[in-house]
């Protein structure tokens, strides 16, 4: 099994509950493929650097995933088919981080 950090970028017109529902759907897909979701982070609605499919903003969700290398292609295929996902990125890492990501730390600093 390999470790991956997977970021899914969802359309701006989805509500937060819909994004959480979609994230749960992708967590179920990972489990169906024989993997395990170690952690999930919701980064919220962020501005995009450029317009993607008429979207100026998007909802970001990051998964820390343990999944077989040959199964990641199927996960990407399903993300590519979903019209609510405007971008995705899967990066293989040597070990999964146990601390919150830099984006979560940045969000917490903005709140305080």
FILUM-640680 format. One line per 4 residues: number of its first residue (from 1); their letters; for each residue x, y, z of C-alpha. Coordinates in Angstrom, 1 decimal, padded with zeros to 4 digits. Each point is the difference from the previous one (the first is absolute). Example, Ala and Ser with C-alpha at 12.3 -4.5 7.8 and 13.67 -1.06 7.14 Angstrom:
<recs>
1) AS) 012.3/-004.5/007.8; 001.4/003.4/-000.7 .
</recs>
This chain:
<recs>
1) XXXX) 000.0/000.0/000.0; 001.2/003.5/-000.8; -000.8/003.3/001.7; -001.6/002.9/-001.9 .
5) XXXX) -001.2/003.5/000.7; -003.0/000.5/-002.2; -001.6/003.4/-000.5; -003.4/000.3/-001.7 .
9) XXXX) -001.3/003.4/-001.2; -003.8/000.3/-000.2; -002.1/002.6/-001.8; -000.9/003.2/001.8 .
13) XXXX) -003.8/-000.3/-000.2; -000.1/-003.1/002.2; -001.0/000.6/003.6; 002.2/-001.1/002.9 .
17) XXXX) -002.2/-003.0/000.9; 000.1/-001.1/-003.7; 003.8/000.2/000.1; 000.2/-002.0/003.1 .
21) XXXX) -002.4/-002.6/-001.6; 002.3/-000.1/-003.1; 003.0/-000.4/002.2; -001.7/-003.0/001.8 .
25) XXXX) -000.7/-001.5/-003.4; 003.6/000.2/-001.0; 001.1/-001.5/003.4; -002.4/-002.9/-000.8 .
29) XXXX) 001.6/-000.4/-003.4; 003.4/-000.2/001.6; -001.2/-002.7/002.4; -001.7/-001.8/-002.9 .
33) XXXX) 003.3/-000.1/-001.8; 001.7/-001.6/003.1; 001.5/003.1/001.4; -000.3/002.0/003.2 .
37) XXXX) -000.6/003.7/000.6; 002.2/001.0/002.9; -001.2/003.6/000.3; -002.2/002.5/-001.8 .
41) XXXX) 000.4/003.8/000.0; -002.6/002.5/-001.3; 001.9/003.1/-001.1; -003.1/001.9/-000.9 .
45) XXXX) -001.0/002.3/-002.9; 003.1/001.6/-001.4; 000.8/002.3/-003.0; 001.5/-001.6/-003.0 .
49) XXXX) 003.1/001.4/-001.7; -001.9/000.0/-003.3; -003.5/-000.9/-001.2; -000.7/-003.7/-000.4 .
53) XXXX) -003.2/-001.0/-001.8; -001.6/003.4/000.9; 000.9/-000.4/003.7; 001.9/002.8/001.8 .
57) XXXX) -000.1/-001.8/003.3; 000.0/-003.7/001.1; -000.4/-002.2/003.0; 003.2/-001.9/000.9 .
61) XXXX) 000.2/-003.4/001.8; 003.2/-001.9/000.8; 000.2/-003.7/000.9; 003.0/-001.8/001.4 .
65) XXXX) -000.4/-003.4/-001.6; 001.6/-003.5/000.2; -000.8/-001.7/-003.3; 001.6/-002.5/-002.4 .
69) XXXX) 001.9/001.7/-002.8; -002.0/-001.7/-002.8; -003.3/001.1/001.6; 000.8/003.7/-000.1 .
73) XXXX) -000.7/000.1/-003.8; -003.6/-001.2/000.7; -000.4/002.7/002.7; 001.2/002.6/-002.5 .
77) XXXX) -002.3/-001.3/-002.7; -003.1/000.3/002.3; 001.1/003.6/001.0; 000.4/000.9/-003.7 .
81) XXXX) -003.5/-001.3/-000.8; -001.7/002.0/002.8; -001.1/003.4/-001.4; 000.1/001.6/003.5 .
85) XXXX) 003.8/-000.6/000.2; 001.7/002.7/-002.0; 003.6/-001.1/000.9; 001.8/-002.7/002.1 .
89) XXXX) 003.5/-000.8/000.9; 001.5/-003.1/001.5; 003.5/000.1/001.3; 001.9/-003.0/001.3 .
93) XXXX) 001.8/000.6/003.3; 002.4/-002.1/002.0; -002.0/000.4/003.2; -003.3/001.6/001.0 .
97) XXXX) 000.1/003.1/002.2; -001.6/-000.3/003.4; -000.3/003.8/000.5; -002.4/002.3/-001.8 .
101) XXXX) 001.0/001.3/-003.4; 001.4/003.5/-000.6; -003.5/001.0/-001.4; -001.7/-001.0/003.2 .
105) XXXX) 002.5/001.9/002.1; -000.5/003.0/-002.2; -003.8/-000.2/000.4; 000.3/-000.2/003.8 .
109) XXXX) 002.3/003.0/000.1; -002.6/002.0/-002.0; -002.8/-000.8/002.4; 001.9/001.1/003.1 .
</recs>
